[in-house]
Amino acid sequence: MWDWFQRQQQRQRDLERGVDADLVQANQRRWKLFAWLFGLAILSCGILDRVQLSGPLHEITVGIAIFLSISAAIVGRWASLQQSFLDKPDPKEPPRLWKWRR
């Protein structure tokens, strides 16, 4: 347990120093994209609720709302998985039968 905490602290120090800065920045862009897609999905659902559309315009708006919702879910999950990968400390080295120095 204590070893995991030390590795976690080391990983946080590495991230603060700028290790994997490009991956962190790319993931921040994914979170922003998720927020925009989710906001647009909510907005399109609000339009469907407030404005009574008929015919193909209603179907197009429903399709857009569904597409935005699914896209937001995919990008959000991707960003979440990437965030958990970036925050995870390096694995502990497995024990060796013979301890030879390299």
C-alpha positions, 0 to 999 in steps of 0.5 A: 500500500505504501509503495503504491502511494509513493509511486502515485506521488512520483507520477504526480511530480512527473506530470507537474514537471511536464512529462507526457505534456503532449498527452495531457494537452491532447486529453484536455482537448478531448474533454473540451470536445466532450463538453461541446458535444454534450452541450449541443446535444442538450441544446438540440433536445431543448429545441425539440422540446420547445419547438414543435417541428414536423416532417423531415425537419423533426427527424433531422433534428432527432438524428442530430440529437442522437448523433451528438449524444452518442459522439459525446458518450464516445469522446467522454469515455475515451477522455476518461480512459486516457485520464485514468491511464495518465494518472496511473503510476508506473507498475511495481517491478516484479520480484526476481529470482536472481538479482543481477545488476545490469 
